[in-house]
Amino acid sequence: MESRELIQHLPDRATFRPDAMTKVDCFRSHRLIVGLNCLEPGQAQAAHTHAGADKFYVVLRGKATFLIGEREVRAGPGDFIAA
């Protein structure tokens, strides 16, 4: 892996579409995948799970609502959500 891939400014990697959320692959190894989910206001990602895997989210900007179990959690810039 080249060193330029190890340091990324995530807001610069963000891409948006008005009709659907976008995903950007930021890092991938045999143990870890890091992706950037980019959503415009009002867009959503369907609730889902990844069997046998841990998942977390970090809100870079804006606000987001997460459904964790039966509970809705609101998050903003800098918030870390383990799901």
N, C-alpha and C positions, 0 to 999 in steps of 0.2 A: 504494500500500500504506500502511495506517495504521501509525503508530509502535508501537502496542500489539502488532502482529504481529512486529515486529523484535526484541523482547526477550521471551523466553519462559522460564519455569522449567519445564524438561521433566518433572521428577517430578510436577508438578501436572497435566500434560497426560496422564499415563499412565492408561489404562483397561485393565482385565483381565476376562477371561472364563474360567470354569473349564474350558470345553470346547474352546477354541481360542485361539491367539495373536490379538492385535488389532493393527491398524496405525492410527496417528494421523498425518494430514497436518499438518506443522508449517510448511513453507514451500514455495512453488512459484513458479518463474520459467521463462522460456524456456530457461535454461541449467542450472537446478539444481532438484532435488526433495529435500527433507529430510523424512524420515518417522521416526516413533517406533514401533519394534516392541516390543510388550509381551507378555512370556511369563511364565506361571506356572511354578514348578518342575516339571520333567518334560515341558514342552511343547517343540516343536521347529519349525523352519522347514525345509522341504525344500531341499537343496542346489540352487543354480541360478546362472545367470550372466545378465548384462545386456550383450548384444553392443554394442560401441562405447561403453561407459560405464564410468566408474570408480565404485567403491562402497567405502564405509567404514562401520565400526560403532564406537560408543563405548559401553562398558558403564557404565550409571549406577549400578546397584546389583545385588547378587547375583553369581552366577558364570555363565559361559557357556563352551561348548565350540564352537569353530569348526573346520570342515574346510576347509583351504586346500591345494588340490591333493590330495595323499595324506596330508598331515600334520594331526593333530588339535592344536589350540592352545587352551589354557585361558586364560581372561581373567576379570578382576574389575573392580571399580569404578575408573573412571578410565583403563582400558586402551583404546587406539585400535588397531583392526584394519583394515588396508587389504586388501581382498579383490578 
